[in-house]
Amino acid sequence: MVKNAPLVSIDLVVKNGQDGILVGLRKNEPAKGFWFVPGGRILKEERIAEAFERVVYDELGVKAAFEDGRFLGVVEHLYPNNFTESEDFGTHYVVLVYEIKINETELSPPRNQHSDYKWLSKESVEKEPNVHPYTKAYFDWQR
């Protein structure tokens, strides 16, 4: 599927009370080794609202309603590789981007996709060398 068609996914621009944005250090391709916002693909026959709520729970460990998110826009992410780490074909994502505000004390993010998490300010993201360019673009939206 990844070889022949784009994947539709949701990225979460997670903000705390101080307008910090949560990023995780990716363990898997694509974007392995980069700081990236949480997110996940939409499953077949899953409605966008259902996917949003599942991705929030799977990526952050908290429950949130679809109405808690604010739609920011649609972007495309193109990678030269894929989750198998093969360079034989790339990955094409069509990404629905949502902002969500979460109390950081409620977060319980799992470690299956990201090895570490941290909060970045708009100012500090530009100085962080391993923030992925696609995530940096989301910080530009916040200006």
N, C-alpha and C positions, 0 to 999 in steps of 0.2 A: 504494500500500500504506500509506504513512504517513498518508494522509488518512483511510483507512477502518478501520485496525486498529492495535492496540497492537504495539509492537516489544518483543521480549524481549532484554535485554542483560545484560552482566556489568560491574560496577564493581569496581575493585581498590583496596583500601585498602592501599597499599604502605608498609611500615614498614622503617626502617633500624635499625641496632644501637642508636641513641640514642632510639628510639621516635618519630623524626620521620616525618611522613607526606608522601609525594610528591604534589605537585599540578602541573598544567600549565596554562598560559594558553591557553585555547581560541581557535582561529583561525576556527572554523566555528560556525554555528547548529546546534542550539539552544545557548544558554549562551555565545555568542561574547563574548570579552572578559572572561570570568570565569576564576578559578582553579578547577580541577575535578580530581577524581581521574581517573586513566586508566581507560579502559573501552572496550567495543565491543559491538555487537549479535551475537546468536547467529544464524548462518545457517540457512536451511532445510535440514533433514535432518542438521544437525550436532548431535551429542550434547553435553550440557552440559560433560562432561569435556574433549572435543575443543575446544570453544569456549573454555574457560578457558585451555587451553594455547596456543591460537592467539592469543587476546587478550593474554596475558602476553608472548608473543614479539613480536606486532605493536606493542604499546604501550610495551614496556620494552626490547626488543632482547635478551632473555635467555630461555633455555628453563627451564621449570619443569613439574613434574608436577602433575596435579590434586590429588594428595594433599598437596602443599606449601601449598595454600590452606586457610583456615579459613572455613567458611560463617558469615556474620554475620546474614543474613536477607534478606527480600524487601521491596522498597519500590516505590512508583510515583512517576514523575516526569512531570509535566504541564507542557508548554511552550505558549505562545500561537503560536509560529512553528515553522519546520522547517528542514531543511538547505538548502532552496532560498532561504531568507530571506524567503519569502512569509508574509504574515500572513493569508492566505486560509484556512489550516487549521493546527492545532497538531500537536504530537507527543506521543504517550503512550507512555512506556516502563514496562515491568514489569522491574525490575532485581533481579538476583541479586547480592548483595554478598559479596565474599570479601576476607579479609585475607591478605596474603602478606608474608613477611619476605624482603628481598633485600639482599645486600651492595651498597651504593651504588656501589662501584668497578666492579662488573660491568655496571651499567646502560649501555645505549646507545639511549636513546629517540629515535625518529624525530621529525621536525619537521612532519609532514603535518597533524596534528590540533592540536598545541600549538606555540606559537612560543617558549616558554621553560618551564623547569621549576625548581622549588625545593622544599626540604624545610621543612615547618612543624611546629612543636611544637603540642601541644594548647592551650597558653596563647596562642601568637601568632596562631592562626587567628581568634580572636575580634576581634583588632585589625586584621586585614587586611580592608579594605573590599571588595575585589573577589573574595573567596572566595564562590562560589555557595552559597546557602542549603542546597541538597541536599548539597553537600560538607560544609558546617558540621555538618549533622545526623550525618554519619559520625564527626566528631570527638567529638560528644556521646556516641556509642556507646562511645568509647574511655575514658570517665571511670570 
